[in-house]
């Protein structure tokens, strides 16, 4: 097992419904740019981790997570 395989962590059981719930949470705080952006980053990390852990519906999860792009809030990096 190589170093990358050893660092796999994530929930391969993450579902599109889980992502939909988190999208709703982000939508609910989109007036707070910092909070919304933080939740978006966390969602994207969790989806990537689930895919790395072997989620069987990786394409669906990625597509669902990318729906954050439709939410209107400020995104910036310091």
N, CA, C and O of each residue as an XYZ file, in Angstrom:
312
protein
N       0.856     -1.188      0.000
C       0.000      0.000      0.000
C       0.894      1.240      0.000
O       1.817      1.352      0.806
N       0.608      2.167     -0.913
C       1.439      3.366     -0.976
C       0.908      4.451     -0.043
O      -0.140      4.302      0.586
N       1.659      5.541      0.027
C       1.314      6.629      0.958
C      -0.062      7.223      0.682
O      -0.789      7.535      1.626
N      -0.434      7.384     -0.559
C      -1.741      7.957     -0.883
C      -2.852      7.024     -0.434
O      -3.839      7.482      0.142
N      -2.719      5.742     -0.680
C      -3.746      4.787     -0.265
C      -3.889      4.746      1.247
O      -4.986      4.526      1.762
N      -2.806      4.954      1.953
C      -2.851      4.931      3.416
C      -3.591      6.128      3.992
O      -4.078      6.060      5.121
N      -3.686      7.219      3.248
C      -4.327      8.417      3.782
C      -5.810      8.488      3.432
O      -6.465      9.480      3.751
N      -6.346      7.476      2.792
C      -7.781      7.474      2.456
C      -8.617      7.495      3.726
O      -8.515      6.606      4.570
N      -9.413      8.485      3.841
C     -10.400      8.553      4.910
C     -11.649      9.159      4.316
O     -11.571     10.055      3.475
N     -12.752      8.700      4.728
C     -13.992      9.232      4.207
C     -15.091      8.213      4.362
O     -14.840      7.049      4.671
N     -16.281      8.648      4.151
C     -17.445      7.788      4.282
C     -17.934      7.401      2.896
O     -18.589      8.200      2.227
N     -17.624      6.180      2.453
C     -18.084      5.784      1.128
C     -19.598      5.643      1.057
O     -20.145      5.429     -0.025
N     -20.280      5.758      2.184
C     -21.740      5.650      2.226
C     -22.426      7.006      2.121
O     -23.648      7.087      2.248
N     -21.656      8.079      1.888
C     -22.238      9.404      1.689
C     -23.220      9.316      0.529
O     -22.917      8.716     -0.503
N     -24.393      9.911      0.697
C     -25.432      9.798     -0.328
C     -25.758     11.161     -0.941
O     -25.395     12.206     -0.401
N     -26.439     11.124     -2.064
C     -26.914     12.355     -2.692
C     -27.884     13.080     -1.765
O     -27.952     14.309     -1.775
N     -28.630     12.329     -0.970
C     -29.554     12.950     -0.009
C     -28.791     13.703      1.071
O     -29.208     14.779      1.498
N     -27.658     13.129      1.518
C     -26.807     13.828      2.486
C     -26.328     15.152      1.902
O     -26.328     16.184      2.574
N     -25.924     15.100      0.648
C     -25.433     16.305     -0.012
C     -26.561     17.317     -0.178
O     -26.347     18.513      0.023
N     -27.745     16.864     -0.537
C     -28.892     17.766     -0.674
C     -29.185     18.466      0.646
O     -29.487     19.659      0.659
N     -29.100     17.742      1.751
C     -29.317     18.343      3.072
C     -28.264     19.412      3.340
O     -28.578     20.484      3.857
N     -27.028     19.120      2.991
C     -25.958     20.091      3.228
C     -26.071     21.292      2.288
O     -25.733     22.410      2.674
N     -26.539     21.074      1.072
C     -26.791     22.202      0.170
C     -27.851     23.126      0.769
O     -27.737     24.349      0.683
N     -28.872     22.539      1.369
C     -29.919     23.343      2.017
C     -29.341     24.134      3.182
O     -29.729     25.280      3.404
N     -28.418     23.534      3.927
C     -27.770     24.242      5.038
C     -26.962     25.431      4.519
O     -26.995     26.513      5.106
N     -26.246     25.227      3.430
C     -25.466     26.318      2.844
C     -26.402     27.413      2.351
O     -26.157     28.599      2.574
N     -27.471     27.010      1.681
C     -28.448     27.986      1.185
C     -29.002     28.819      2.334
O     -29.213     30.023      2.186
N     -29.234     28.191      3.465
C     -29.821     28.880      4.615
C     -28.899     29.962      5.185
O     -29.374     30.913      5.806
N     -27.587     29.824      4.978
C     -26.636     30.803      5.526
C     -25.928     31.600      4.432
O     -24.913     32.244      4.698
N     -26.446     31.563      3.215
C     -25.720     32.207      2.116
C     -25.598     33.721      2.269
O     -24.810     34.345      1.558
N     -26.363     34.326      3.184
C     -26.187     35.750      3.455
C     -24.928     36.021      4.269
O     -24.478     37.163      4.364
N     -24.364     34.977      4.851
C     -23.101     35.060      5.597
C     -22.032     34.401      4.731
O     -21.842     33.186      4.783
N     -21.335     35.213      3.934
C     -20.376     34.682      2.974
C     -19.359     33.738      3.597
O     -19.061     32.681      3.040
N     -18.829     34.117      4.747
C     -17.789     33.302      5.384
C     -18.333     31.939      5.807
O     -17.695     30.912      5.575
N     -19.498     31.934      6.418
C     -20.093     30.669      6.854
C     -20.438     29.784      5.664
O     -20.149     28.587      5.670
N     -21.053     30.370      4.646
C     -21.443     29.601      3.473
C     -20.223     29.020      2.767
O     -20.228     27.861      2.353
N     -19.177     29.835      2.632
C     -17.968     29.370      1.960
C     -17.303     28.248      2.757
O     -16.803     27.287      2.174
N     -17.295     28.365      4.070
C     -16.731     27.313      4.906
C     -17.492     26.001      4.767
O     -16.890     24.931      4.670
N     -18.817     26.091      4.759
C     -19.634     24.888      4.586
C     -19.433     24.273      3.204
O     -19.404     23.052      3.056
N     -19.295     25.134      2.193
C     -19.050     24.638      0.842
C     -17.719     23.893      0.771
O     -17.641     22.804      0.203
N     -16.681     24.480      1.346
C     -15.369     23.827      1.349
C     -15.432     22.479      2.061
O     -14.863     21.495      1.589
N     -16.124     22.436      3.196
C     -16.239     21.189      3.952
C     -16.989     20.129      3.142
O     -16.605     18.959      3.138
N     -18.046     20.535      2.467
C     -18.803     19.598      1.640
C     -17.921     19.030      0.540
O     -17.895     17.818      0.327
N     -17.203     19.894     -0.154
C     -16.354     19.424     -1.246
C     -15.266     18.480     -0.736
O     -14.965     17.480     -1.387
N     -14.674     18.785      0.424
C     -13.669     17.877      1.013
C     -14.289     16.530      1.350
O     -13.698     15.486      1.076
N     -15.478     16.550      1.945
C     -16.135     15.297      2.333
C     -16.497     14.447      1.119
O     -16.394     13.221      1.163
N     -16.916     15.091      0.050
C     -17.242     14.344     -1.172
C     -15.977     13.738     -1.765
O     -15.975     12.576     -2.172
N     -14.913     14.512     -1.815
C     -13.652     13.952     -2.320
C     -13.182     12.786     -1.465
O     -12.697     11.787     -1.994
N     -13.320     12.902     -0.154
C     -12.918     11.812      0.739
C     -13.784     10.572      0.515
O     -13.278      9.450      0.539
N     -15.079     10.768      0.298
C     -15.970      9.637      0.041
C     -15.591      8.937     -1.261
O     -15.592      7.709     -1.341
N     -15.273      9.723     -2.263
C     -14.863      9.151     -3.548
C     -13.560      8.381     -3.371
O     -13.417      7.281     -3.903
N     -12.614      8.943     -2.633
C     -11.340      8.272     -2.388
C     -11.526      6.981     -1.601
O     -10.755      6.034     -1.753
N     -12.563      6.953     -0.753
C     -12.834      5.756      0.051
C     -13.608      4.708     -0.730
O     -13.894      3.632     -0.205
N     -13.950      5.010     -1.978
C     -14.587      4.007     -2.819
C     -16.086      4.134     -2.972
O     -16.761      3.140     -3.240
N     -16.625      5.331     -2.810
C     -18.070      5.517     -2.982
C     -18.480      4.990     -4.359
O     -17.889      5.373     -5.368
N     -19.476      4.125     -4.406
C     -19.853      3.510     -5.678
C     -20.511      4.469     -6.664
O     -20.506      4.215     -7.869
N     -21.069      5.549     -6.175
C     -21.760      6.505     -7.050
C     -20.997      7.834     -7.094
O     -21.581      8.904     -6.920
N     -19.701      7.747     -7.326
C     -18.816      8.903     -7.281
C     -19.261     10.023     -8.214
O     -19.231     11.193     -7.832
N     -19.669      9.682     -9.421
C     -20.071     10.717    -10.375
C     -21.289     11.481     -9.879
O     -21.351     12.703    -10.009
N     -22.253     10.774     -9.317
C     -23.455     11.413     -8.792
C     -23.105     12.331     -7.624
O     -23.614     13.448     -7.539
N     -22.241     11.866     -6.724
C     -21.850     12.678     -5.574
C     -21.132     13.944     -6.017
O     -21.412     15.032     -5.514
N     -20.215     13.802     -6.952
C     -19.481     14.971     -7.439
C     -20.428     15.969     -8.094
O     -20.342     17.170     -7.835
N     -21.321     15.483     -8.930
C     -22.274     16.372     -9.597
C     -23.168     17.076     -8.588
O     -23.458     18.263     -8.737
N     -23.607     16.356     -7.565
C     -24.463     16.957     -6.537
C     -23.709     18.037     -5.775
O     -24.258     19.107     -5.513
N     -22.458     17.768     -5.416
C     -21.668     18.740     -4.669
C     -21.393     19.991     -5.492
O     -21.321     21.089     -4.941
N     -21.241     19.838     -6.793
C     -20.977     20.991     -7.648
C     -22.181     21.919     -7.768
O     -22.059     23.020     -8.306
N     -23.328     21.495     -7.279
C     -24.505     22.367     -7.295
C     -24.309     23.585     -6.394
O     -25.082     24.539     -6.481
N     -23.287     23.570     -5.527
C     -23.024     24.761     -4.716
C     -22.722     25.957     -5.605
O     -22.891     27.101     -5.183
N     -22.273     25.702     -6.841
C     -21.967     26.797     -7.754
C     -23.206     27.624     -8.097
O     -23.084     28.762     -8.551
N     -24.392     27.061     -7.884
C     -25.615     27.791     -8.171
C     -26.044     28.703     -7.031
O     -26.962     29.508     -7.186
N     -25.381     28.577     -5.886
C     -25.724     29.399     -4.723
C     -24.963     30.723     -4.791
O     -23.788     30.772     -5.156
N     -25.660     31.772     -4.435
C     -25.110     33.118     -4.576
C     -24.556     33.619     -3.243
O     -25.290     34.104     -2.382
N     -23.240     33.484     -3.106
C     -22.550     34.087     -1.964
C     -21.115     34.357     -2.390
O     -20.611     33.775     -3.350
N     -20.469     35.254     -1.651
C     -19.102     35.631     -1.979
C     -18.117     34.545     -1.619
O     -18.179     33.956     -0.539
N     -17.209     34.289     -2.538
C     -16.133     33.309     -2.298
C     -14.818     34.054     -2.489
O     -14.628     34.756     -3.483
N     -13.931     33.898     -1.545
C     -12.639     34.541     -1.645
C     -11.621     33.744     -0.850
O     -11.971     32.918     -0.007
N     -10.379     34.003     -1.131
C      -9.281     33.363     -0.402
C      -8.378     34.473      0.104
O      -8.127     35.458     -0.589
N      -7.898     34.296      1.321
C      -7.018     35.298      1.900
C      -5.581     34.886      1.758
O      -4.685     35.611      2.191
